[in-house]
Amino acid sequence: MTDVRTITERLGDPESAREEGRRKIEWAREHMPILAALDERFEAEEPLAGERVGMAMHVEAKTAALAETLAAGGAAVAITGCNPLSTHDDVSAALDAVEGVTSYAERGIDDAAYYRAIEAVIAHEPSITVDDGMDLLAAIHEDHPGLIDSIVGGCEETTTGVHRLRAMDRDGALDYPVFAVNDTPMKRLFDNVHGTGESSLAAIAMTTNLSYAGKTVVVAGYGYCGRGVAKKAAGQNARVVVCEVDPRRALEAHMEGHEVMPMREAAREGDVFVTTTGNRDVITREHFERMRDGVLLANAGHFDVEIDLDALDALATATREARAGVREYELPDGTRLNVLAEGRLVNLASPTALGHPVEVMDQSFGVQAVCVRELAEDGGEYEPGVHDVPDALDREVAGTKLDAEGLAIDELSDAQSEYMGSWDHGT
Ligand SMILES: NC(=O)c1ccc[n+]([C@@H]2O[C@H](COP(=O)([O-])OP(=O)(O)OC[C@H]3O[C@@H](n4cnc5c(N)ncnc54)[C@H](O)[C@@H]3O)[C@@H](O)[C@H]2O)c1
């Protein structure tokens, strides 16, 4: 058993923090109609009764709403952060006060404390895991394999986590079924594109108090997240340059009207750099040495490995905190480069960052909630490995959102269904 304390024990008597956290959660809930609808169904049917859900997610107001929905469904929930800089302590404290939920998440803890908090969640012996980046699942597989028999399955929220899971699966090392929540249309097409696009640019603007208009924004990686960042930056009157390694994605960026060039060239052009590759060493020493004075460097990929900060540290002759959330590195020739949020996910780890817009997370977390329900009800049907979310679940979430928005759509007639499903109607 681990000696890690809950956020409430650590903060003493955090009454005012709890109230502030509760207000944040209530605000988010107001704009989360999918979770509200699921709450009602979950409270009535208690599909998660008897389940212990372990979560390692960005602990802020929207995630708190998901944890509450799972608790409403009858689960005992234990949660911690999935990034030491994205936790909101007040939300964590408010969540810890909810019946059926225990929170260990705390902002700004070091790596050792971060992994101790993950251990604390594991000590609850989860029967279902919900991860954002796979750290909880990895710790269970590496250090607590004895628990795996009692785990029905897991859910993974983000691209990087799904990549890691698929690699584990290929090596035959993944010992329970996991839904790739990230890959569902209801998540990827909205959360990665619009969520990351809007919130990353908003976080950079709020942290620096600077405008995009007339600037050159370099976006590294034109996947789902990169598309969103590029589109929204163009919408704010920036010139957008895209760096890619995949020819089709590079072509797509070109056809969308963005400029495409290698990072070596883009390094000379950019005022703002945003990495969204999920890969390492995307901006390195050879790039730093070509950059202009005063550039902003931000990462929106899952891990803080996209901008090579060790190399920048070694290259710099001086460094200081230029502003909260902005570290300035001075190079030997006097050029100053500004790194935001220590190179971690800028939209979650900046001091003023709020993460994705609430509506977007309602969709992603709606998918999470129905996947947890599926695992509780039919987890035994799934073999160990990575699984696509069943399409019917994704459609259920889309339908719930359309209902909440008061939007109706057309229905296929029988003749149309038959036509779309047949191969013998030619010219
Ligand atoms: N900030 C957030 O809130 C947030 C939200 C969702 C996903 N993510 C993370 O963002 C990252 C990207 O997610 P995605 O869904 O866009 O993935 P994706 O796979 O759709 O896109 C990544 C793109 O980066 C390109 N790429 C890889 N290495 C590169 C390199 N060295 N230089 C240039 N391009 C390179 C790939 O070719 C690909 O097109 C992942 O780490 C994911 O976990 C962050």
PDBQT file of the ligand as one rigid body, heavy atoms in Angstrom, charges set to zero:
ROOT
HETATM    1  N1  LIG A 501      -2.870  19.313 -26.792  1.00  0.00    +0.000 N 
HETATM    2  C1  LIG A 501      -3.918  18.506 -26.681  1.00  0.00    +0.000 C 
HETATM    3  O1  LIG A 501      -4.862  18.789 -25.959  1.00  0.00    +0.000 OA
HETATM    4  C2  LIG A 501      -3.962  17.260 -27.492  1.00  0.00    +0.000 A 
HETATM    5  C3  LIG A 501      -5.198  16.719 -27.908  1.00  0.00    +0.000 A 
HETATM    6  C4  LIG A 501      -5.207  15.553 -28.696  1.00  0.00    +0.000 A 
HETATM    7  C5  LIG A 501      -3.991  14.966 -29.037  1.00  0.00    +0.000 A 
HETATM    8  N2  LIG A 501      -2.813  15.502 -28.559  1.00  0.00    +0.000 N 
HETATM    9  C6  LIG A 501      -1.495  14.949 -28.874  1.00  0.00    +0.000 C 
HETATM   10  O2  LIG A 501      -1.015  15.627 -30.044  1.00  0.00    +0.000 OA
HETATM   11  C7  LIG A 501      -0.155  14.771 -30.788  1.00  0.00    +0.000 C 
HETATM   12  C8  LIG A 501      -0.657  14.680 -32.234  1.00  0.00    +0.000 C 
HETATM   13  O3  LIG A 501      -1.946  14.086 -32.266  1.00  0.00    +0.000 OA
HETATM   14  P1  LIG A 501      -2.725  13.918 -33.657  1.00  0.00    +0.000 P 
HETATM   15  O4  LIG A 501      -4.042  13.296 -33.335  1.00  0.00    +0.000 OA
HETATM   16  O5  LIG A 501      -2.675  15.177 -34.433  1.00  0.00    +0.000 OA
HETATM   17  O6  LIG A 501      -1.769  12.819 -34.359  1.00  0.00    +0.000 OA
HETATM   18  P2  LIG A 501      -1.624  12.467 -35.894  1.00  0.00    +0.000 P 
HETATM   19  O7  LIG A 501      -0.943  11.152 -35.945  1.00  0.00    +0.000 OA
HETATM   20  O8  LIG A 501      -2.926  12.665 -36.617  1.00  0.00    +0.000 OA
HETATM   21  O9  LIG A 501      -0.624  13.613 -36.463  1.00  0.00    +0.000 OA
HETATM   22  C9  LIG A 501       0.743  13.709 -36.193  1.00  0.00    +0.000 C 
HETATM   23  C10 LIG A 501       1.416  14.233 -37.475  1.00  0.00    +0.000 C 
HETATM   24  O10 LIG A 501       2.774  14.556 -37.170  1.00  0.00    +0.000 OA
HETATM   25  C11 LIG A 501       3.565  14.162 -38.276  1.00  0.00    +0.000 C 
HETATM   26  N3  LIG A 501       4.954  14.018 -37.828  1.00  0.00    +0.000 N 
HETATM   27  C12 LIG A 501       5.530  12.986 -37.155  1.00  0.00    +0.000 A 
HETATM   28  N4  LIG A 501       6.838  13.241 -36.937  1.00  0.00    +0.000 NA
HETATM   29  C13 LIG A 501       7.080  14.462 -37.487  1.00  0.00    +0.000 A 
HETATM   30  C14 LIG A 501       8.243  15.268 -37.575  1.00  0.00    +0.000 A 
HETATM   31  N5  LIG A 501       9.419  14.893 -37.075  1.00  0.00    +0.000 N 
HETATM   32  N6  LIG A 501       8.149  16.463 -38.211  1.00  0.00    +0.000 NA
HETATM   33  C15 LIG A 501       6.962  16.875 -38.739  1.00  0.00    +0.000 A 
HETATM   34  N7  LIG A 501       5.829  16.135 -38.674  1.00  0.00    +0.000 NA
HETATM   35  C16 LIG A 501       5.883  14.953 -38.057  1.00  0.00    +0.000 A 
HETATM   36  C17 LIG A 501       2.924  12.867 -38.746  1.00  0.00    +0.000 C 
HETATM   37  O11 LIG A 501       3.288  12.574 -40.087  1.00  0.00    +0.000 OA
HETATM   38  C18 LIG A 501       1.443  13.185 -38.591  1.00  0.00    +0.000 C 
HETATM   39  O12 LIG A 501       0.889  13.738 -39.773  1.00  0.00    +0.000 OA
HETATM   40  C19 LIG A 501      -0.150  13.445 -30.020  1.00  0.00    +0.000 C 
HETATM   41  O13 LIG A 501       0.940  13.457 -29.126  1.00  0.00    +0.000 OA
HETATM   42  C20 LIG A 501      -1.451  13.498 -29.242  1.00  0.00    +0.000 C 
HETATM   43  O14 LIG A 501      -1.443  12.650 -28.117  1.00  0.00    +0.000 OA
HETATM   44  C21 LIG A 501      -2.782  16.649 -27.834  1.00  0.00    +0.000 A 
ENDROOT
TORSDOF 0
